[in-house]
Amino acid sequence: MRSLFEPFMAWLSPTPPGVRRLGNGEMLLASVQNGAIIAQTFDISLSHAEFVKRDLGNLPEGAWVGTIRKNGRQVVAVNSRTFYGNQLPAPQEVQDAVKANFC
């Protein structure tokens, strides 16, 4: 029953300035460096490699790239298998940057 009320409750809850609200199940590709989102796209048909090539040229030293997804109320960043060889949750500093920018 709770899922019927989620859209209404999300509409009622305030979104902090500068934070983008994601819908349940919505995904995007993003790159994070030094606690900031440096590139993002909602075109999830791109591979992570193509996303980096188009938006950044090369992945900058110390930057992270992966997928951001909202599942229920949780926004999670997941590593790019192409760049990291796994699809595990991103490091905590990346999770913190993502949660500061998306809800």
N, C-alpha and C positions, 0 to 999 in steps of 0.2 A: 504494500500500500504506500509505503514511503516514496517510492519512485514517482508516483503520480503527483506528489507535492514538490519534488525537487526543483522543477523549473520555476514554480511560483516563489519558493523560498529563495532561490538564487536571485530572482528579480528584486526581492525585498532587501537582501543583504547588500550593504554598500560596497562598492569597489573602490579601493584606494586610488588616488590620482596616479597616473602613469602605469597602472596595472591592467593588463588585458585579460578579460574574462574568457575562458575557454568553455565550450560546451562539452557535456559528457561524451566521451569517445573521440573528441577532436584531437588531431595530431598535427605536429609540424616538425620540420627539420630546423636545427639551430646550431650555432657555434657560440661558445662562451669563452671569454678570456678575461682574466683578472677580475672576476666577479661581475662581468657585464656581458649582455648579449651583443655579439658583434655582427651577427648575420642570422637571418631567419627566413623561412618560406613555408607557406602552407601547401606548396606543390609537392606532396609526398610521393608523387610518381617518379621524382628524381631519385637517383641513388645518392648516398652521402658523398661519394667521390665527385659526382657531377655537380651537386649543390656547392661543394667547396670550390670546385673549379670555376663555376659561374659567378659566385658571390665574393670569393676571397682570392682566387688565383691558386694559392697554396695555403695549406693549413698553417697559420702562424705558430711559431715556437710557443709551447705552453698552452695553446688553445685546445678546447675540447669540441668534438662534434658528435651529434647523435640525434635522437628523436625525443620529442617532448609529447607526452600524452596525458590527457585527463581521464581518469577512471573514477566515477563517482565524484567524491569531493577531493580526491588526491591527484595532484599534479606531479608527474614523475619524469625524470630525464633518464634515458637509457642509452648506453654506449653504442656507437656505430660498430657493427661487426667488421666492416671494411677496414676501419682504422685501428681497432683494438682487438679484433679476433674474438669478441664476445658481445653479448647483448645484456650485460649485467647493468644494474642501476649505476648511474654516474657517481663520481666522487662527491662527497658531502658539499664541498665548496661550489660545485656546479649545481647540485640540488638547491642550495640556498639562493643562488643567483636566479635560477629558474622560478622558484617560488616567490621571489621578490618582484618578478616581472609578469607572472601569470597566476591566475587563480581560477 
